[in-house]
Amino acid sequence: MKTSTSEDVHLRDQMELLQSLEPEVTKHLSLLTPVEKAWQPTDFLPDLNSEDWHDCLKRFREPAQNISDELLVVLVGNMVTEEALPNYSILLNLIARDCAGASNTGWARWMRGWTAEENRHGDLLNAYLRLTGRVNMRSVELTVHHLIGSGFDPRSYPDPYAGLIYPSFQERATKLSHGKVSRLASNAGDANLSRICATVAGDEGRHEQFYTRIMGEVMDRDPEQGILVFRQMMRRVIAMPGKLMFDGQDRSLFDHFAIVAQRIGVYTVSDYAQIIRHLVQTWDIAHRSVTGKAASAQEFLCAQAERLETLADSIAADIASQPQVKFNWIHDRMA
């Protein structure tokens, strides 16, 4: 007979605590927008059923010509990341445990509702890019296909708590990224793209609230284990969802995309550090009463943002000095 290890006990205790949060999860389902009130991609796109559809499409495409190649690369990378939604839903189901696919538990209802809302993001950004005619859509489609097929490892296994810490971080990161693209698009004169990205960022903000609030409940009930798992996630460095993106040509595609995003200020080392600081403050890490390994982890977490910020300028300077590369997404233009 196999005996339980201390790790087995920890994992079982984590899952039991998460399941005990069912009432809290159900209460926070209000963070999902009722379908009848939710926006849909067609609300932001030209009406191709109208008699003057050609003029509508022309008016839609004109401001998109002002979007720089660098911003297009970041927009495509963000869209590809959103389109890889199936991988993220599979991971969340490890917590929801919706084996039949139609459970009425709070966790299962959140997972399906969250997936439904997120699904619109990739659809809308995909349609925008396709209608503008600015990018190589077949290359973009290949990248999505490769990314979903390659899978995704957020390096959260086997800790269930990490399955909440990761989206708490990542939803805030995507909110910041889409929000910055919105502002850059507005500066470039493309009100359509600005409105699209601002709307997507708003969704990410609501989703961030869910994960941070539920993980906050975990911190209240199991601070020692919660802090240990949080520290473990931060020591590994948060794996970006698009890490394995590949367009069939560039094996370093994600790194090249990330360099452009840092260079134009859409997602930077400073942003990464600020997200850590935000989570440490939101979960009141500094004031948790913990001892031993958890106390050491607490100290590490409270100093991590500052450590990263000391590196931000040198990393930014290094990235700024990197040569531009060709992106097949934009017909092999340099960015």
C-alpha positions as CSV (number, residue, x, y, z in Angstrom):
1,M,0.0,0.0,0.0
2,K,1.3,3.4,-0.9
3,T,1.7,5.8,2.0
4,S,0.8,9.4,1.8
5,T,3.7,11.9,1.7
6,S,3.7,15.3,3.2
7,E,3.4,16.7,-0.4
8,D,0.3,14.5,-1.0
9,V,-1.2,15.9,2.2
10,H,-0.5,19.5,1.2
11,L,-2.1,19.0,-2.2
12,R,-5.2,17.3,-0.8
13,D,-5.6,20.0,1.8
14,Q,-5.3,22.7,-0.9
15,M,-8.0,21.1,-3.1
16,E,-10.3,20.6,-0.1
17,L,-9.9,24.3,0.8
18,L,-10.6,25.3,-2.7
19,Q,-13.8,23.2,-2.8
20,S,-14.9,24.7,0.5
21,L,-14.8,28.1,-1.2
22,E,-17.8,27.2,-3.4
23,P,-20.1,29.8,-1.7
24,E,-17.5,32.6,-2.3
25,V,-17.0,31.5,-5.9
26,T,-20.8,31.5,-6.4
27,K,-21.0,35.0,-4.9
28,H,-18.4,36.3,-7.3
29,L,-20.2,34.9,-10.4
30,S,-21.6,38.5,-10.6
31,L,-18.3,39.5,-12.1
32,L,-19.4,37.7,-15.3
33,T,-21.6,39.9,-17.6
34,P,-25.1,38.3,-18.4
35,V,-25.0,37.1,-22.0
36,E,-27.9,39.4,-23.0
37,K,-26.0,42.4,-21.8
38,A,-22.5,41.4,-23.0
39,W,-20.8,42.9,-26.0
40,Q,-20.2,40.8,-29.1
41,P,-17.5,41.2,-31.7
42,T,-19.9,42.4,-34.4
43,D,-20.7,45.4,-32.2
44,F,-17.2,46.8,-33.1
45,L,-17.0,45.8,-36.7
46,P,-18.4,47.2,-40.0
47,D,-21.8,45.7,-41.0
48,L,-21.1,43.6,-44.0
49,N,-24.8,43.0,-44.5
50,S,-25.6,46.7,-45.1
51,E,-26.1,48.0,-48.6
52,D,-23.2,50.4,-48.1
53,W,-20.9,47.7,-46.7
54,H,-18.1,48.6,-49.0
55,D,-18.0,52.2,-47.7
56,C,-18.3,51.0,-44.1
57,L,-15.4,48.7,-44.6
58,K,-13.3,51.4,-46.2
59,R,-14.0,53.8,-43.3
60,F,-13.0,51.0,-40.9
61,R,-9.7,50.2,-42.8
62,E,-8.5,53.8,-43.3
63,P,-7.3,54.6,-39.7
64,A,-5.7,51.2,-39.4
65,Q,-3.1,52.3,-42.0
66,N,-1.7,54.6,-39.4
67,I,-0.8,51.7,-37.0
68,S,3.0,51.2,-36.9
69,D,4.5,47.8,-37.7
70,E,5.8,47.5,-34.1
71,L,2.3,48.0,-32.7
72,L,0.9,45.5,-35.3
73,V,3.4,42.9,-34.1
74,V,2.3,43.4,-30.5
75,L,-1.3,43.3,-31.4
76,V,-0.8,40.0,-33.3
77,G,1.1,38.5,-30.4
78,N,-1.7,39.6,-28.0
79,M,-4.3,38.1,-30.3
80,V,-2.5,34.8,-30.7
81,T,-2.3,34.6,-27.0
82,E,-6.0,35.2,-26.6
83,E,-6.8,32.6,-29.3
84,A,-5.0,29.9,-27.4
85,L,-7.9,29.9,-24.9
86,P,-8.5,26.1,-25.1
87,N,-5.2,25.5,-23.3
88,Y,-6.1,27.8,-20.4
89,S,-9.6,26.3,-20.0
90,I,-8.1,22.8,-19.7
91,L,-5.9,24.0,-16.9
92,L,-8.7,25.7,-15.0
93,N,-10.8,22.6,-15.1
94,L,-8.2,20.9,-12.8
95,I,-9.8,23.2,-10.1
96,A,-13.4,23.1,-11.4
97,R,-13.4,19.3,-11.7
98,D,-16.2,19.5,-14.2
99,C,-15.7,16.0,-15.5
100,A,-19.1,15.8,-17.2
101,G,-18.8,19.2,-18.7
102,A,-22.1,20.6,-17.5
103,S,-21.8,20.8,-13.7
104,N,-23.8,23.4,-11.8
105,T,-21.2,24.1,-9.2
106,G,-19.9,27.6,-8.7
107,W,-16.4,26.6,-9.9
108,A,-17.8,25.0,-13.1
109,R,-20.1,27.9,-13.9
110,W,-17.2,30.4,-13.5
111,M,-15.0,28.3,-15.7
112,R,-17.5,28.1,-18.5
113,G,-18.6,31.8,-18.1
114,W,-15.0,33.0,-18.0
115,T,-14.2,30.9,-21.1
116,A,-17.2,32.3,-23.0
117,E,-16.2,35.8,-22.2
118,E,-12.5,35.3,-23.1
119,N,-13.4,33.6,-26.4
120,R,-14.7,36.8,-27.7
121,H,-11.4,38.5,-27.3
122,G,-9.5,36.4,-29.9
123,D,-12.5,36.5,-32.2
124,L,-12.7,40.3,-32.2
125,L,-8.9,40.9,-32.5
126,N,-8.7,38.3,-35.3
127,A,-11.6,40.0,-37.2
128,Y,-10.0,43.4,-36.8
129,L,-6.6,42.2,-38.2
130,R,-8.3,40.4,-41.0
131,L,-10.4,43.3,-42.1
132,T,-7.6,45.8,-42.0
133,G,-5.6,43.9,-44.6
134,R,-2.4,44.9,-42.7
135,V,-1.0,41.5,-41.7
136,N,-0.3,38.0,-43.2
137,M,-3.3,36.2,-41.8
138,R,-2.1,32.8,-42.9
139,S,1.1,33.2,-40.9
140,V,-1.0,34.4,-37.9
141,E,-3.3,31.3,-38.2
142,L,-0.4,29.0,-38.4
143,T,0.9,30.6,-35.2
144,V,-2.4,30.0,-33.4
145,H,-2.5,26.4,-34.6
146,H,1.0,25.7,-33.4
147,L,0.5,27.3,-30.0
148,I,-2.7,25.4,-29.2
149,G,-1.1,22.2,-30.5
150,S,2.1,22.7,-28.5
151,G,0.2,23.1,-25.2
152,F,1.0,25.3,-22.3
153,D,2.8,24.8,-19.0
154,P,2.2,27.7,-16.5
155,R,4.6,25.8,-14.1
156,S,1.8,25.7,-11.6
157,Y,1.5,21.9,-11.2
158,P,0.9,20.2,-8.9
159,D,-0.2,23.0,-6.5
160,P,-3.9,23.9,-6.9
161,Y,-3.3,27.3,-5.3
162,A,-0.9,28.1,-8.1
163,G,-3.9,27.6,-10.5
164,L,-5.3,30.8,-8.9
165,I,-2.1,32.7,-8.5
166,Y,-1.2,32.4,-12.1
167,P,-4.4,33.9,-13.6
168,S,-4.4,36.6,-10.9
169,F,-1.0,37.7,-12.3
170,Q,-1.8,37.0,-16.0
171,E,-5.2,38.7,-16.1
172,R,-3.7,41.8,-14.7
173,A,-0.8,41.6,-17.2
174,T,-3.2,41.3,-20.2
175,K,-5.4,44.1,-18.8
176,L,-2.3,46.4,-18.7
177,S,-1.1,45.2,-22.2
178,H,-4.5,45.7,-23.9
179,G,-4.9,49.0,-22.2
180,K,-1.6,50.3,-23.4
181,V,-2.3,49.1,-27.0
182,S,-5.6,51.0,-26.7
183,R,-3.8,54.3,-25.8
184,L,-1.2,53.8,-28.6
185,A,-3.9,53.1,-31.1
186,S,-5.7,56.3,-30.0
187,N,-2.5,58.3,-30.4
188,A,-2.2,56.9,-33.9
189,G,-5.7,57.9,-34.8
190,D,-7.4,54.5,-34.9
191,A,-10.4,55.0,-32.6
192,N,-11.8,51.6,-33.7
193,L,-8.7,49.7,-32.4
194,S,-8.5,51.9,-29.3
195,R,-12.1,51.0,-28.4
196,I,-11.7,47.3,-29.1
197,C,-8.6,47.0,-26.9
198,A,-10.1,49.1,-24.1
199,T,-13.1,46.9,-24.0
200,V,-11.0,43.7,-23.9
201,A,-8.9,45.3,-21.1
202,G,-12.1,45.9,-19.2
203,D,-13.0,42.3,-19.3
204,E,-9.6,41.3,-18.1
205,G,-10.0,43.6,-15.2
206,R,-13.2,41.9,-14.0
207,H,-11.6,38.5,-14.4
208,E,-8.6,39.7,-12.4
209,Q,-10.9,40.7,-9.6
210,F,-12.3,37.2,-9.4
211,Y,-9.0,35.4,-9.1
212,T,-7.4,37.9,-6.7
213,R,-10.4,37.9,-4.5
214,I,-10.7,34.1,-4.3
215,M,-6.9,33.8,-3.8
216,G,-7.3,36.4,-1.0
217,E,-9.7,34.0,0.7
218,V,-7.1,31.3,0.4
219,M,-4.5,33.6,2.0
220,D,-6.9,34.3,4.9
221,R,-7.6,30.6,5.6
222,D,-4.2,29.0,4.8
223,P,-1.6,31.8,4.8
224,E,1.4,29.6,5.3
225,Q,0.8,27.3,2.3
226,G,-0.6,30.2,0.2
227,I,2.6,32.3,0.7
228,L,4.9,29.3,0.1
229,V,3.1,28.6,-3.2
230,F,3.1,32.2,-4.2
231,R,6.9,32.4,-3.5
232,Q,7.4,29.3,-5.6
233,M,5.6,30.8,-8.5
234,M,7.6,34.0,-8.3
235,R,10.9,32.2,-8.1
236,R,10.2,30.3,-11.2
237,V,9.2,33.5,-13.1
238,I,5.7,33.6,-14.5
239,A,5.6,31.7,-17.8
240,M,3.9,33.8,-20.5
241,P,0.9,32.1,-22.2
242,G,2.4,32.6,-25.7
243,K,5.8,31.3,-24.8
244,L,5.6,28.4,-27.3
245,M,4.2,30.5,-30.2
246,F,5.7,29.5,-33.6
247,D,4.9,30.7,-37.1
248,G,6.6,27.8,-38.9
249,Q,9.7,29.8,-39.4
250,D,10.9,31.7,-36.3
251,R,11.8,29.5,-33.4
252,S,12.4,32.5,-31.2
253,L,9.1,34.2,-32.2
254,F,7.9,34.8,-28.6
255,D,11.2,36.4,-27.6
256,H,11.2,38.6,-30.6
257,F,7.6,39.6,-29.9
258,A,8.4,40.3,-26.3
259,I,11.3,42.5,-27.2
260,V,9.0,44.7,-29.4
261,A,6.4,44.8,-26.6
262,Q,9.1,46.0,-24.2
263,R,10.6,48.5,-26.7
264,I,7.3,50.3,-27.3
265,G,6.3,50.1,-23.7
266,V,3.3,47.8,-23.9
267,Y,4.6,45.2,-21.5
268,T,7.9,45.8,-19.6
269,V,10.0,44.5,-16.8
270,S,8.6,47.4,-14.7
271,D,5.1,46.2,-15.4
272,Y,6.1,42.7,-14.3
273,A,7.5,44.1,-11.0
274,Q,4.4,46.3,-10.5
275,I,2.1,43.4,-10.8
276,I,4.1,41.5,-8.1
277,R,3.9,44.6,-5.9
278,H,0.1,44.8,-6.5
279,L,-0.5,41.2,-5.6
280,V,1.7,41.4,-2.5
281,Q,-0.3,44.4,-1.3
282,T,-3.7,43.1,-2.3
283,W,-3.1,39.8,-0.4
284,D,-1.5,41.7,2.5
285,I,1.5,39.4,2.4
286,A,3.6,41.6,4.7
287,H,1.1,41.4,7.6
288,R,0.4,37.7,7.5
289,S,1.3,35.9,10.7
290,V,3.5,33.0,9.5
291,T,6.7,31.3,10.7
292,G,9.5,29.1,9.4
293,K,9.8,28.6,5.7
294,A,6.6,30.7,5.1
295,A,8.2,33.6,6.9
296,S,11.3,33.4,4.7
297,A,9.0,33.2,1.7
298,Q,7.1,36.3,3.0
299,E,10.4,38.2,3.2
300,F,11.3,37.2,-0.4
301,L,7.9,38.2,-1.8
302,C,7.9,41.6,-0.1
303,A,11.3,42.5,-1.6
304,Q,10.9,40.9,-5.1
305,A,9.3,43.9,-6.9
306,E,12.0,46.2,-5.7
307,R,14.7,43.7,-6.8
308,L,13.2,43.5,-10.3
309,E,12.8,47.3,-10.6
310,T,16.5,47.8,-10.0
311,L,17.1,45.8,-13.2
312,A,14.4,47.5,-15.3
313,D,16.5,50.3,-16.7
314,S,19.4,48.0,-17.7
315,I,17.1,45.5,-19.3
316,A,15.3,48.2,-21.2
317,A,18.6,49.6,-22.4
318,D,19.7,46.1,-23.6
319,I,16.4,45.5,-25.4
320,A,16.6,49.0,-27.0
321,S,19.9,48.0,-28.5
322,Q,18.6,44.8,-30.0
323,P,18.5,44.8,-33.8
324,Q,15.1,44.7,-35.5
325,V,14.0,41.4,-37.0
326,K,11.7,40.3,-39.8
327,F,8.2,39.2,-38.8
328,N,6.3,36.9,-41.2
329,W,3.1,38.2,-39.5
330,I,3.7,41.6,-41.2
331,H,4.9,40.2,-44.5
332,D,8.6,40.0,-43.5
333,R,8.9,43.7,-42.6
334,M,11.2,44.7,-39.8
335,A,10.1,45.5,-36.3
